[in-house]
Amino acid sequence: MAPSIGTSVPRVDGPAKVCGSARYVDDLVLPGMLHGATVRSDVPRGRLLGVDLDPAFDWTGITVVTADDVPVNAVPLIESDQPVLARDEIRHAYEPVALLACEDRLRLAQALRHVTLRVEPLPPVLTIDDALAAREAIRGADNVIKRYRITKGRGGAAVEGCEVVVRGVYETGWQEHVYIEPNGMIGWWDGDTARVEGSLQCPYYVQKGIKGVFGLPDDGVDVTQAVTGGGFGGKEEYPTLVALHALLLAKKSGRPVKLVYGRQEDVEASTKRHPSRVEIASGCDRDGTLRAVSIRVLFDGGAYVTLTPVVLSRGALHACGAYRWEDVTVEAVAVATNTPPNGAFRGFGAPQTIWAIERHLDRVARTLGTDPVALKRKNLLRLGDTTATGQTLKESVGVEECVEKAMAASGYVEKRERGPVVTGRTARGVGAAIFLHGAGFTGSGEKYLKGKVAVDLLPGGRARVRTGSTDIGQGTETVFRQIAADGLGIGVENVDFAVPSTANVPDSGPTVASRTVMVVGSIVDAAAKELRARLEAEEKARGATRSAAWERLAADPARATSLVQYEPPPGVVWDDATYSGDAYPAYGWACDVAEVEVDLDTFETKVTGFWAAVDVGRVINPTLCAGQVEGGTLQAIGWALTEKLVTKDGKILNPRMTNYIVPTSLDAPPFTTTLVEAAYSRGPGGAKGVGELPMDGGAPAVAAAIEHATGLVLDRVPMLPEDLFEASVKGGAR
Amino acid sequence: MADGKDDRNDLDTNGGVSRRGFLGSVVPAAVGVAVAREALSAPAAAPAVAELPAGEPAKLTLVVNGRTHKVLVEPRDTLLSVLREKLGLTGTKPGCERGECGACTVLIDGVARYSCLTLALEADGKKVTTVEGLMEGEELGPVQKAFVEEDAFQCGYCTPGQVMAAEGLLRENPEPGLDEIRHGMSGNLCRCGAYAHIFKAVDKAARFRKER
């Protein structure tokens, strides 16, 4: 059997998706099902005095749920500070306060307009600076959610003694996921058992939330993933709240309840990428050897903690970029504001700090009068070097090869030497970014997660993978089949993938953090290989053929299944107290080159070419892998050039796809993607994570290209035409 | 505006104003209707269209994927909601219900339309084709087959709309060049960012259709 790893096996879920038979949550109908809706506050901060139902409205057939109906009114997560429904306090302008359900959607919409919230407004905290000033305290005395400090060598104080000192401040705004399928869940009660099916990334997160709020045991909750129309992190922690709301309505009405968000509601209420400000002071020699860096990272966490401490951690751990520094201080602080809670989004804090360090090194290069890529190459982390947390890189560092490949494919060096090409009122330029992304959970995370998968032998020579890792478009179903097929030595068409449901699949840990292939895939591989060894032993012991051995094992429940738990690699040591050690078991590495055309009259920027060279360890499925790189990069280009969430008094002014602009087919540049394979010994076949990495480099590469084309230096994302105009007025463009 | 051609001619072919292309390529049918109604109304205050009482059902004949359906709808019902909820054709997806994303694209008399911006009554007596209707028996149709072969999607939620927009484009222009494909597909958002694969799939689908 020829191995399937390394081949572009077609996406297994493809045919159902092109003919309309794939069932997403809104396509599902249960008998007697009601539709649900959420009543939200419309002030960013206040005291909730009451929820009034208009006595003139006919409430027959309408179920109303308020905080009084919630058994334990706290969404279980890192800190259980977010209420399921607000009781006394309003902390952001889209806070859920009450829930309604009705069979008829028109009446439901009418009923929503007959609920009045009595709220006494309080002065809101809306920005990082408001929060740091702490004139209003909304969390503790200082509004701080979390702090980290990373130090290496003599720390950032060493900057001042360096030959060349450069300082800069870099900022990024919100980014909304805009998965095309909005959030949605159906909840119902089967006696005392809570059941939900819906759009989600992490079935066991949802299960944990339901257990905590309703006081149920593991087997009292069943969470099933419907086919999911995109997540990008936006369906990591948020769906728990939607599921809880659907179940509360179902409990009170005694009927199944479908709760599907409209687009505007989804943009307004769901989590977003954390806005950031990063202040950097760096020191280097006159020849460009980087010495010391002092970095202050500030993230806006929004109204509740959600996953902010972990997002901030990843941001801090990526703040020094892909470079060697002898002396480092990173101070990272996340603050609370009265804006919708920010949460997981592809890249998880790293895109913000990679943006900052890449823009900063472009600034250092300008100060030294050298090319940014030449400066960066001189200082790249290599095998044997130590990172800011003191981690020694022992294997799988393909960054130099990535840079070489991206340079060659894009013609970067020649294009930079030639200088910007100005044709009429259009200027063309190229820019690059070099970056890394830690694969898997940070530090000791994987040790606590204890992710598991099961592989079963089924009658008829078939096998089945059971895992809590979900396919949300990235191709889990397909690549896990490939890994299992190769482990068992069978064809990929003989492997099934069980629908992720907490009743049927083990907890593999969440589908996040670029961990699915590298971490969970490695135990799919181990389970399949263990079964293969069992089959070989059975053959030998009984002198049977492989297929006879297969059928015997498949018929024996005690021997048909291999359940494997992930064991972090030996020698990976992390100290949470000092924030030092091996931050990630392995890193993906990449170099992006963007070519842009800037209209010198309108200041519109168009990306005309994009070259990415990405070290993924081992490519399981070249087509799917390149798809991840290109899709993630396009999201980064959107964040860089068009995606600006505008707010006023804590409310979002552009909560629709007509005014929050994500890239269309006309904005997608031609991509040239080169996959580099610097194998990681503990990944399946050598594979590392790829999901998030491509989100990190697009924005700084585009900014560097704009700078090359126009001389305009932009230090804030997004870079809209008006931002280029403003920079030109300040700095004087050509 | 109603046939969309004016908008398409208006496109900046360099893609500089891509949002205009987005709005132009798949026609929000209801806009056309609103304009038509305005044109019909007499200068006097009398409304040209009598208002039906809310909830009053209207009889409607829809020819969907070659099958004739007689359904009772409310005047406010969109084609999207009637297809999904009354006829059970859930292949057509709601993504925004405001004509922003294109996930709900269907063909009406062979032309790509946003079904969320089309009142069901506007499709009375017309031929509607949904993604389910592109199947050839148990086999995938040429556009569907090309989308699978070129991996022209990831999560798949925008895919039925993409497939229908491609089908509409190829019916109008059987041999589109890359720029025509990019413009023709610009009314359908794909957040997974599979556009490059979609372009290849449309090109391949054009060949499949020709070979038949």
Boltz contact constraints between the chains, C-beta under 6 A:
constraints:
  - contact:
      token1: [A, 11]
      token2: [B, 151]
      max_distance: 6.0
  - contact:
      token1: [A, 14]
      token2: [B, 148]
      max_distance: 6.0
  - contact:
      token1: [A, 17]
      token2: [B, 156]
      max_distance: 6.0
  - contact:
      token1: [A, 17]
      token2: [B, 159]
      max_distance: 6.0
  - contact:
      token1: [A, 18]
      token2: [B, 144]
      max_distance: 6.0
  - contact:
      token1: [A, 18]
      token2: [B, 147]
      max_distance: 6.0
  - contact:
      token1: [A, 18]
      token2: [B, 148]
      max_distance: 6.0
  - contact:
      token1: [A, 18]
      token2: [B, 159]
      max_distance: 6.0
  - contact:
      token1: [A, 18]
      token2: [B, 163]
      max_distance: 6.0
  - contact:
      token1: [A, 19]
      token2: [B, 135]
      max_distance: 6.0
  - contact:
      token1: [A, 19]
      token2: [B, 144]
      max_distance: 6.0
  - contact:
      token1: [A, 20]
      token2: [B, 91]
      max_distance: 6.0
  - contact:
      token1: [A, 20]
      token2: [B, 131]
      max_distance: 6.0
  - contact:
      token1: [A, 20]
      token2: [B, 132]
      max_distance: 6.0
  - contact:
      token1: [A, 20]
      token2: [B, 160]
      max_distance: 6.0
  - contact:
      token1: [A, 22]
      token2: [B, 156]
      max_distance: 6.0
  - contact:
      token1: [A, 27]
      token2: [B, 90]
      max_distance: 6.0
  - contact:
      token1: [A, 178]
      token2: [B, 191]
      max_distance: 6.0
  - contact:
      token1: [A, 179]
      token2: [B, 191]
      max_distance: 6.0
  - contact:
      token1: [A, 180]
      token2: [B, 95]
      max_distance: 6.0
  - contact:
      token1: [A, 180]
      token2: [B, 101]
      max_distance: 6.0
  - contact:
      token1: [A, 180]
      token2: [B, 103]
      max_distance: 6.0
  - contact:
      token1: [A, 180]
      token2: [B, 157]
      max_distance: 6.0
  - contact:
      token1: [A, 180]
      token2: [B, 158]
      max_distance: 6.0
  - contact:
      token1: [A, 180]
      token2: [B, 191]
      max_distance: 6.0
  - contact:
      token1: [A, 181]
      token2: [B, 157]
      max_distance: 6.0
  - contact:
      token1: [A, 229]
      token2: [B, 155]
      max_distance: 6.0
  - contact:
      token1: [A, 229]
      token2: [B, 157]
      max_distance: 6.0
  - contact:
      token1: [A, 230]
      token2: [B, 155]
      max_distance: 6.0
  - contact:
      token1: [A, 230]
      token2: [B, 191]
      max_distance: 6.0
  - contact:
      token1: [A, 263]
      token2: [B, 96]
      max_distance: 6.0
  - contact:
      token1: [A, 473]
      token2: [B, 154]
      max_distance: 6.0
  - contact:
      token1: [A, 473]
      token2: [B, 155]
      max_distance: 6.0
  - contact:
      token1: [A, 473]
      token2: [B, 192]
      max_distance: 6.0
  - contact:
      token1: [A, 604]
      token2: [B, 16]
      max_distance: 6.0
  - contact:
      token1: [A, 623]
      token2: [B, 151]
      max_distance: 6.0
  - contact:
      token1: [A, 630]
      token2: [B, 193]
      max_distance: 6.0
  - contact:
      token1: [A, 631]
      token2: [B, 192]
      max_distance: 6.0
  - contact:
      token1: [A, 631]
      token2: [B, 193]
      max_distance: 6.0
  - contact:
      token1: [A, 634]
      token2: [B, 193]
      max_distance: 6.0
  - contact:
      token1: [A, 657]
      token2: [B, 96]
      max_distance: 6.0
  - contact:
      token1: [A, 657]
      token2: [B, 100]
      max_distance: 6.0
  - contact:
      token1: [A, 657]
      token2: [B, 101]
      max_distance: 6.0
  - contact:
      token1: [A, 658]
      token2: [B, 100]
      max_distance: 6.0
  - contact:
      token1: [A, 664]
      token2: [B, 18]
      max_distance: 6.0
  - contact:
      token1: [A, 664]
      token2: [B, 22]
      max_distance: 6.0
  - contact:
      token1: [A, 664]
      token2: [B, 186]
      max_distance: 6.0
  - contact:
      token1: [A, 665]
      token2: [B, 182]
      max_distance: 6.0
  - contact:
      token1: [A, 665]
      token2: [B, 185]
      max_distance: 6.0
  - contact:
      token1: [A, 665]
      token2: [B, 186]
      max_distance: 6.0
  - contact:
      token1: [A, 665]
      token2: [B, 195]
      max_distance: 6.0
  - contact:
      token1: [A, 666]
      token2: [B, 15]
      max_distance: 6.0
  - contact:
      token1: [A, 666]
      token2: [B, 18]
      max_distance: 6.0
  - contact:
      token1: [A, 666]
      token2: [B, 21]
      max_distance: 6.0
  - contact:
      token1: [A, 666]
      token2: [B, 182]
      max_distance: 6.0
  - contact:
      token1: [A, 666]
      token2: [B, 186]
      max_distance: 6.0
  - contact:
      token1: [A, 667]
      token2: [B, 18]
      max_distance: 6.0
  - contact:
      token1: [A, 668]
      token2: [B, 195]
      max_distance: 6.0
  - contact:
      token1: [A, 671]
      token2: [B, 196]
      max_distance: 6.0
